[in-house]
Amino acid sequence: MSSIQTVLLEGPIDFVGQQLADSITFYLVSIAGAIAFLVGIIAGDISLTAYTGALLFSAGFGFDLSTQQIKVIAINSKLEPVLQANVEFDVDTPEYQTRKGVYTNPDLNEVYAPVAMWIKAFDILLGKMQDAGLDFAKVKSISGAGQQHGSVFWSADAERLLASLNPDLPLEPQLSPKAFSHDMSPNWQDHSTAAECDDIEQEIGGADVVAQITGSKTHHRFTGPQIMRVRHRHPERYQRTARISLVSSFFASLLLGAIAPLDVSDVCGMNLWDIPNERFDDKIIEFVAGGGQAEKNKLLQKLGPVEPDGGKTLGYISDYYVRRYGFSKDCAITPITGDNPATILALPLRPLDVIVSLGTSTTLLVSTPVYKTSPSYHMFSHPTSKGLYMGMLCYCNGSLAREKVRDEINSIKPPSDVSDVWSSFNEAAQSVPPLGSTAEGKNKLGIYFPLPEIVPDCKAGTWRFMSDETGLREARDDWDVPLADARAILESQNLSMRLRAGPLLSSNGQPRRVYVVGGGSRNPAICQVTGEVLGPSEGVYRLELSNACALGSAYKALWAVQRKVIKEGVYESFEDFLSQRWDEKTMINSVDEGYRKGVWEKYGAALAAFDAAEKFAANS
């Protein structure tokens, strides 16, 4: 019996027949793969190849319920993806008329999504996989990721409706609208809770105190302030609410047919959870609930329990999916976490390793044993490993800021190869020394915020400085605009990350490895400057697979049902489980050497001046 079959089947294993079974499986898989390929060619749909191959290999499912789509990745026991599928909300559920998956109300700074749309999209996704021939019975465990901070408000009818789903009907009309007291979910882009955030911080003792308790200062998008605003603006809906889920636990509830507990990592994005003491904070809960012991208890009942074990089997898949789609009744449902916590599970991260996501926004994620808080960044409990934490920095000005500088350079120096719009930018960035140092020992530092920034809290604008031993001053004629901006913007983004992430790493703030993901990870100049400024001792690596959230969730699903029991109540760690199966040669590529003696130290010496430059910009 092959290792794949070991995951898919239950009962004793006949090790005597191991070798014969492996040979038979190999030939069967080869034949099935050839047939699948031909079917895909004939049908004109190559995706059928992946689906048919998954018939033999599916072991773990990882879903990702994100802002604009719902995605799934299925992996086999060797961690190899065998299926990827998605449903785009704007395209596949056009009747909801969302734009990029959400509704917006600019007058009130509101951004929200219809919960019914997510349920219908899940119906469509399962139907697509079923129509393509996927044998759901081979799926032994499911986990997932949900967009962080969003909330779902269940009615008193929800538990009954979830438990009595008719397999002859799709999900959405059976649940919406009766299962919900509030039909919309606030989105992470929402900025409508400024008053609630200010009130919470004033009541609790300021941003530093709130961050020490909950891992973050109050943020507009965080669930606690959002719940408080629903109570203020829609008191009758709040009163009719029986339970409140995060997007992650909402999705787990759909799969279980019962309301699922909150995830130990995702709950940290609420501004309600006391991370050091692993419980909801009494004072914050009471204030958000409106004051008084009775209201506090009501809110605690609405929130329900938090599951501390990220690998626990919460239960088995609802009979609805067994009868409608053919899932095994033994398919385990494990805690579904947030999208950022799921991302750090897509790699065998060790303490001192860093992920830098180079997308529209820039996000830095670090796994660390150190719980050190600041209003400048976020701390979360690790989604699988007790005693570890996830540090996170989020920036609004990522690729859009870099592209603005690129376009300015291209306007005066068009790229020689029109297919490579970054060539002139990269040449400008790589042709000057670190910090654009002059012969007189002056360094260039820039701040580039075409959008208002949250780290630091700063209005939109561009600031350029010259720095030396005498201090910092705004640059005038000694800055070659825009060519000098190419290296300066890359250094600026990385210096900001180094300034804030350093305390979460080693005593000197140096990471072991940096993993880059997202569109910017394909740019050699961006990777080079990232390596020079952050200085990882073992280099910079690019993850070659997309959909890191769904992939990390699939790894988590497999770990939950395959982890070894070390002793009663103690299990094999996620990191050990993943590293033993991780094929570094196929999953990542080295893109920069990282630490360069003298260069990393030079950037370290510039941190104080850069900090002063940020403060100048923020106070402008």
C-alpha positions in Angstrom: 0.0 0.0 0.0 1.5 3.4 -1.0 1.9 6.3 1.3 -0.9 8.0 -0.5 -3.3 5.2 0.1 -2.2 5.2 3.8 -3.7 8.7 4.1 -6.8 7.9 2.1 -7.8 4.6 3.7 -8.4 3.6 7.3 -7.7 0.3 9.0 -4.5 -1.9 9.3 -1.8 -1.7 6.6 -0.6 -4.8 4.9 3.1 -4.1 4.8 3.9 -7.5 3.3 2.2 -6.4 0.1 3.8 -2.9 0.2 6.2 -3.4 -2.8 3.7 -5.0 -5.0 1.0 -2.4 -4.2 3.5 0.4 -5.0 4.2 -1.1 -8.4 0.5 -1.6 -9.2 -0.3 2.0 -8.0 2.5 3.4 -10.2 1.1 1.7 -13.3 -2.5 2.6 -12.5 -1.6 6.2 -11.9 0.4 6.4 -15.2 -2.6 4.9 -17.1 -5.0 7.2 -15.4 -2.8 10.2 -16.0 -2.6 9.4 -19.7 -6.4 8.9 -20.0 -6.9 12.2 -18.1 -4.6 14.1 -20.4 -6.4 12.7 -23.5 -9.8 13.5 -22.0 -8.6 17.0 -21.3 -7.4 17.5 -24.9 -10.5 16.1 -26.4 -12.8 18.1 -24.2 -10.7 21.3 -24.8 -10.4 21.7 -21.0 -7.0 20.9 -19.6 -8.4 21.5 -16.1 -10.0 18.1 -16.4 -6.5 16.6 -16.2 -5.9 18.0 -12.8 -9.4 17.0 -11.6 -9.1 13.4 -12.9 -5.6 13.0 -11.4 -7.0 14.1 -8.1 -9.2 11.0 -8.1 -6.3 8.9 -6.9 -4.3 11.5 -5.0 -6.5 13.9 -3.0 -5.7 13.8 0.7 -6.1 17.3 2.0 -8.2 20.3 0.9 -7.2 23.9 1.6 -9.8 26.6 0.8 -9.2 30.3 0.7 -12.2 32.6 1.1 -10.6 35.9 0.0 -12.0 39.3 -0.9 -12.5 38.7 -4.6 -12.8 34.9 -5.0 -12.9 31.5 -3.3 -10.1 29.1 -4.1 -9.2 25.5 -3.3 -6.0 23.5 -3.5 -5.9 19.7 -3.1 -2.6 18.1 -2.2 -1.5 14.5 -1.9 0.5 13.0 1.0 3.8 14.2 -0.6 2.5 17.8 -0.4 2.1 17.9 -4.2 -0.8 20.0 -5.5 -3.1 17.9 -7.6 -6.0 20.3 -8.1 -6.6 24.0 -8.1 -9.9 25.7 -8.8 -11.6 29.0 -8.0 -14.8 31.0 -8.4 -14.6 34.8 -8.8 -17.4 36.7 -7.1 -17.7 39.5 -9.7 -17.7 37.1 -12.6 -19.5 34.0 -11.3 -22.1 35.6 -9.1 -22.9 38.7 -11.1 -26.4 39.0 -9.6 -24.8 40.5 -6.4 -23.2 43.3 -8.5 -20.1 43.6 -6.3 -17.0 45.4 -7.6 -13.8 43.5 -6.7 -15.9 41.4 -4.3 -17.3 44.2 -2.2 -19.8 47.1 -1.9 -18.6 50.5 -0.9 -20.2 53.5 0.7 -17.6 56.3 0.4 -19.8 58.8 2.4 -19.4 56.6 5.5 -16.1 55.0 4.5 -17.8 51.6 4.5 -16.7 48.5 2.6 -18.7 45.3 3.0 -19.7 42.1 1.3 -22.9 40.1 1.1 -22.6 36.8 3.1 -25.1 35.1 0.7 -22.7 35.7 -2.2 -19.9 33.7 -0.4 -22.3 30.8 0.2 -23.5 30.7 -3.4 -19.9 30.9 -4.7 -19.1 27.9 -2.5 -22.0 26.0 -4.0 -20.7 26.8 -7.5 -17.1 25.8 -6.6 -18.2 22.4 -5.3 -20.5 21.9 -8.4 -17.6 22.7 -10.7 -15.4 20.0 -9.1 -18.2 17.5 -9.0 -19.0 18.1 -12.7 -15.3 17.6 -13.5 -15.4 14.1 -11.9 -13.6 14.7 -8.6 -14.1 11.8 -6.2 -14.8 13.7 -3.0 -14.6 10.4 -1.0 -10.8 10.6 -1.3 -10.7 13.8 0.7 -9.7 12.9 4.3 -9.3 16.4 5.8 -10.2 20.0 5.1 -8.9 23.3 6.4 -8.9 26.8 5.0 -8.2 30.5 5.3 -10.6 33.4 5.5 -10.0 37.1 4.9 -9.1 38.5 8.2 -11.3 40.7 10.5 -14.6 40.2 8.7 -17.5 39.1 10.8 -20.7 37.1 10.2 -23.7 37.7 12.4 -25.8 34.5 12.9 -29.5 34.5 13.9 -31.1 32.3 16.5 -32.3 30.0 13.6 -28.7 29.4 12.3 -27.9 26.3 14.3 -31.1 24.6 13.3 -30.8 25.5 9.7 -27.2 24.3 9.5 -28.1 21.0 11.1 -31.0 20.3 8.8 -29.7 21.1 5.3 -31.5 19.3 2.5 -29.0 17.6 0.1 -31.3 18.0 -2.8 -31.0 21.8 -2.7 -28.0 24.2 -2.9 -26.8 25.9 0.3 -27.5 29.5 -0.3 -31.4 29.5 -0.5 -31.5 27.3 2.6 -29.4 29.7 4.7 -30.0 33.2 3.4 -31.5 35.3 4.8 -33.0 33.4 7.7 -29.6 32.2 9.2 -28.3 35.7 9.6 -29.3 38.7 11.7 -27.1 41.0 9.6 -26.7 40.1 5.9 -23.4 42.0 5.3 -19.9 41.4 6.5 -17.6 44.3 7.1 -14.5 44.0 4.9 -10.9 44.6 5.9 -10.8 47.7 3.7 -13.5 49.4 5.8 -12.5 52.7 7.5 -15.8 53.5 9.2 -14.9 52.9 12.8 -12.6 55.8 13.6 -14.8 56.9 16.6 -15.0 53.4 18.0 -11.3 52.9 17.7 -10.6 56.2 19.5 -13.2 55.3 22.3 -11.7 51.9 22.9 -8.1 53.2 23.2 -9.2 56.0 25.5 -11.1 53.6 27.7 -8.3 51.0 27.9 -5.4 53.4 28.3 -4.0 54.1 24.9 -2.5 52.4 21.8 0.4 50.9 23.6 -1.8 49.3 26.3 -4.3 47.9 23.7 -1.3 46.5 21.7 0.2 44.8 24.7 -3.1 43.1 25.5 -4.4 42.2 22.0 -1.2 42.3 19.8 -2.3 45.4 17.9 -3.5 48.9 18.6 -7.1 49.5 17.5 -7.6 49.4 13.8 -10.6 50.4 11.7 -10.8 46.9 10.1 -10.5 44.9 13.3 -13.6 43.0 14.4 -14.1 44.5 17.9 -14.6 48.1 16.7 -16.7 46.7 13.8 -19.0 44.8 16.3 -19.2 48.0 18.4 -20.3 50.0 15.3 -23.0 47.4 14.4 -24.3 47.7 17.9 -24.4 51.5 17.6 -25.9 51.7 14.1 -28.1 48.6 14.0 -29.0 47.9 17.6 -32.0 45.7 16.6 -29.8 43.5 14.4 -27.2 43.2 17.2 -29.9 42.1 19.7 -31.1 39.5 17.3 -27.6 38.1 16.9 -27.1 34.7 18.5 -23.5 34.1 17.5 -20.7 36.1 15.8 -18.2 34.3 13.6 -15.1 35.5 11.8 -15.0 34.7 8.1 -12.7 31.8 8.9 -15.0 30.2 11.5 -18.1 31.0 9.4 -16.6 28.8 6.6 -15.8 26.0 9.1 -19.4 26.3 10.3 -20.7 25.7 6.7 -18.6 22.5 6.5 -19.5 21.2 10.0 -23.2 22.0 9.9 -22.8 23.7 13.3 -21.3 26.9 14.4 -17.5 26.4 14.8 -15.3 27.9 17.5 -13.0 30.8 16.6 -9.4 30.0 15.5 -6.6 30.8 18.0 -4.7 32.9 15.5 -7.5 34.6 13.7 -9.1 35.7 16.9 -6.1 37.9 17.5 -7.4 40.2 14.7 -10.3 41.3 16.7 -8.8 43.7 19.3 -10.7 41.6 21.9 -8.4 38.7 22.7 -5.9 38.9 25.5 -3.0 37.0 23.8 -0.7 36.6 26.8 -3.5 35.2 29.0 -5.3 33.4 26.2 -8.8 34.7 26.9 -11.1 37.5 26.0 -10.2 40.7 27.8 -12.9 41.5 30.3 -12.6 45.3 30.2 -12.5 45.5 26.4 -15.4 43.1 26.0 -17.5 45.0 28.5 -16.8 48.3 26.8 -17.5 47.0 23.3 -20.7 45.4 24.6 -22.0 48.6 26.0 -21.1 48.3 29.7 -22.2 46.1 32.5 -21.8 42.5 33.4 -25.0 41.4 31.7 -24.0 42.9 28.3 -20.5 41.6 28.7 -21.8 38.1 29.2 -24.1 38.4 26.2 -21.2 39.4 23.9 -19.1 36.5 25.2 -21.9 34.1 24.4 -22.2 35.5 20.9 -18.5 35.1 20.4 -18.4 31.5 21.8 -15.3 29.5 22.5 -11.8 29.7 20.9 -10.1 26.5 19.9 -6.4 26.5 21.1 -5.3 23.5 19.0 -4.9 24.4 15.3 -4.7 20.7 14.4 -7.7 19.5 16.3 -10.5 17.7 14.5 -13.5 20.0 15.2 -15.8 17.3 13.9 -16.6 15.6 10.6 -18.1 17.0 7.5 -21.8 17.6 7.6 -24.0 14.9 6.2 -25.3 17.4 3.6 -22.0 17.1 1.7 -21.8 13.3 2.2 -25.2 12.9 0.5 -25.0 15.7 -2.1 -21.3 15.4 -3.2 -20.1 12.0 -2.0 -17.7 13.1 0.7 -16.6 10.5 3.2 -18.5 10.8 6.5 -15.0 10.5 8.1 -13.7 13.7 6.4 -12.2 15.7 9.2 -12.8 19.4 9.5 -10.0 21.3 11.3 -9.9 24.9 12.4 -9.9 27.4 9.6 -7.6 30.3 10.2 -7.0 33.8 8.7 -5.4 34.4 5.4 -2.2 35.9 6.8 -1.7 33.1 9.4 -2.3 30.6 6.6 0.4 32.2 4.5 3.1 31.5 7.0 2.1 27.8 6.8 3.0 27.6 3.1 6.7 27.3 4.0 8.5 25.4 6.7 9.3 28.6 8.6 11.7 28.5 11.5 12.2 31.2 14.1 14.1 34.1 12.5 12.6 33.3 9.0 10.7 36.1 7.3 8.1 36.2 4.4 7.9 39.4 2.4 4.8 39.6 0.2 5.5 42.1 -2.6 2.0 42.7 -4.0 -0.3 45.8 -4.2 0.5 46.2 -0.5 3.7 45.1 1.1 3.3 42.6 4.0 6.1 41.2 6.2 5.4 38.0 8.2 7.7 36.5 10.8 7.5 33.5 13.0 9.0 34.3 16.3 9.1 33.0 19.9 9.2 36.6 21.2 5.9 38.4 22.1 7.0 42.0 21.8 4.3 44.5 20.9 4.2 47.9 19.3 1.4 50.1 17.8 3.5 50.0 14.6 2.8 46.3 13.9 0.7 43.3 14.7 1.3 40.2 16.8 -0.8 37.1 16.5 -0.7 33.7 18.2 0.8 31.2 15.7 -2.0 29.1 14.0 -0.4 25.7 14.7 2.5 26.1 17.2 1.9 27.1 20.8 4.8 29.2 22.1 5.3 30.8 18.7 3.8 34.1 17.5 3.3 35.6 14.1 4.5 39.2 13.7 3.0 41.2 10.8 3.7 44.5 9.2 1.2 45.8 6.6 1.9 48.7 4.2 -0.5 50.4 1.8 2.2 51.6 -0.5 3.7 48.6 -2.1 3.8 47.9 -5.9 1.8 51.1 -6.7 4.5 53.3 -5.2 7.2 51.4 -7.0 5.3 51.5 -10.3 4.9 55.3 -9.9 8.7 55.8 -9.8 9.1 53.3 -12.6 6.8 55.2 -14.9 8.5 58.5 -14.1 11.8 57.0 -15.1 10.4 55.5 -18.2 9.1 58.9 -19.2 12.6 60.2 -19.5 14.4 56.9 -20.3 12.2 54.5 -22.2 13.2 50.9 -21.8 15.2 49.5 -24.7 13.0 46.4 -24.7 9.3 47.4 -24.6 8.4 44.0 -23.2 10.5 44.7 -20.1 9.0 47.8 -18.5 11.2 47.5 -15.5 14.6 47.5 -17.3 15.3 51.3 -16.9 14.2 51.2 -13.3 16.3 48.2 -12.5 19.4 49.7 -14.2 19.0 52.9 -12.2 18.6 50.9 -8.9 21.5 48.6 -9.5 24.0 51.1 -10.9 24.5 53.2 -7.7 26.0 52.2 -4.3 23.9 51.5 -1.2 22.1 54.6 0.0 23.3 56.4 -3.1 26.3 57.4 -1.1 28.4 60.3 -2.5 32.1 60.7 -2.3 31.6 63.2 0.5 29.9 60.5 2.6 26.3 61.8 2.2 23.5 59.3 2.0 20.1 59.5 0.2 16.9 58.6 2.1 13.4 58.9 0.6 9.8 58.4 1.8 7.4 57.5 -1.0 3.6 57.5 -0.1 1.4 58.1 -3.1 -1.4 56.8 -0.8 -1.8 57.7 2.8 0.2 55.2 4.9 -0.7 53.3 8.1 2.9 52.4 9.0 3.8 55.1 9.9 0.5 57.0 10.1 1.2 59.5 7.4 -0.5 61.6 4.7 0.3 61.0 1.0 3.4 62.6 -0.2 7.1 62.2 -1.3 10.0 63.4 0.8 13.8 63.3 -0.1 16.6 63.8 2.3 20.4 63.9 2.5 22.0 62.4 5.6 25.5 62.5 7.1 27.2 62.8 10.4 25.9 66.3 10.9 22.3 65.3 10.6 19.3 65.1 8.2 18.1 67.7 5.8 15.7 67.9 3.0 17.3 67.4 -0.4 17.3 70.1 -3.0 19.6 70.2 -6.0 21.7 67.2 -4.9 19.1 64.6 -5.9 18.9 63.2 -9.4 15.1 62.9 -9.8 13.7 60.5 -10.8 16.7 58.2 -11.4 17.9 58.3 -7.8 14.4 57.4 -6.7 14.7 53.8 -8.0 17.1 52.6 -5.4 15.8 55.0 -2.7 12.2 53.7 -2.9 13.4 50.0 -2.6 15.7 50.9 0.3 12.9 53.0 2.0 10.4 50.1 1.9 13.0 47.7 3.3 14.4 50.0 5.9 10.9 50.5 7.3 10.5 46.8 7.6 13.9 46.3 9.2 13.3 49.2 11.7 10.1 47.5 13.0 10.8 43.8 12.5 14.2 43.8 14.0 13.0 43.5 17.6 11.1 40.3 16.7 14.2 38.6 15.3 17.6 37.9 16.8 19.4 40.2 19.2 20.9 42.0 16.3 17.7 42.0 14.2 19.1 39.7 11.4 16.8 37.1 9.9 18.0 33.6 8.9 16.1 33.5 5.6 13.8 35.9 3.7 11.2 34.3 1.4 9.6 36.6 -1.2 6.2 36.0 -2.7 4.0 38.1 -5.0 4.6 39.9 -8.3 7.6 41.9 -7.1 9.5 38.7 -6.3 10.2 38.3 -10.0 12.2 41.5 -10.1 15.9 41.0 -9.6 16.6 44.6 -8.4 13.8 44.4 -5.8 15.2 41.0 -4.6 18.8 42.4 -4.5 17.9 45.4 -2.4 15.7 43.3 -0.1 18.7 41.0 0.5 21.1 43.9 1.1 18.9 45.8 3.5 17.4 42.9 5.5 20.6 40.9 5.3 19.4 37.3 5.8 22.3 35.1 6.8 21.1 32.3 4.5 19.8 34.4 1.6 16.6 35.3 -0.2 14.3 32.7 -1.7 11.3 32.9 -3.9 8.3 30.6 -3.4 7.4 29.2 -6.8 3.8 28.4 -6.1 0.9 30.9 -6.1 -2.1 30.8 -3.8 0.0 30.6 -0.6 -3.0 30.9 1.6 -4.8 27.9 0.2 -1.6 25.9 0.0 -0.8 26.6 3.7 -4.3 25.6 4.6 -4.0 22.3 2.7 -0.7 21.6 4.5 -2.5 22.3 7.8 -5.3 19.9 6.9 -2.9 17.1 6.2 -0.8 17.8 9.3 -3.9 17.6 11.5 -4.7 14.0 10.5 -1.2 12.7 10.0 0.8 14.3 12.9 2.5 11.8 15.1 1.6 11.4 18.8 4.8 12.1 20.8 3.0 11.4 24.1 -0.4 11.9 25.5 -1.5 15.4 24.5 1.8 16.2 22.7 1.9 16.0 18.9 4.5 16.3 16.1 5.0 20.0 15.4 3.7 21.5 12.1 7.3 22.7 11.3 8.7 19.2 11.8 5.9 17.6 9.8 6.3 20.0 6.9 10.1 20.1 6.7 10.3 16.2 6.5 8.1 16.3 3.4 9.3 19.6 1.9 11.2 19.4 -1.4 13.2 22.6 -1.4 14.5 22.1 -4.9 11.1 22.2 -6.5 9.3 24.6 -4.2 11.8 27.6 -3.9 14.6 29.3 -5.8 17.5 31.3 -4.5 17.2 34.8 -5.8 19.8 36.7 -3.8 22.7 35.9 -1.5 21.4 38.1 1.3 23.9 39.3 3.9 26.9 41.2 2.5 29.5 42.1 5.1 29.7 45.8 5.5 26.6 46.6 3.5 24.1 45.3 6.1 26.0 47.2 8.8 25.9 50.4 6.7 22.1 50.1 6.5 22.0 49.5 10.2 23.9 52.7 10.9 21.3 54.6 8.7 18.2 53.4 10.7 18.3 56.3 13.1 18.3 58.8 10.2 15.6 56.9 8.4 13.5 56.9 11.6 13.9 60.7 11.8 12.9 61.0 8.1 9.7 59.1 8.7 8.8 61.2 11.7 9.4 64.4 9.7 7.1 63.1 6.9 4.4 62.0 9.5 4.5 65.4 11.1 4.5 67.4 7.9 
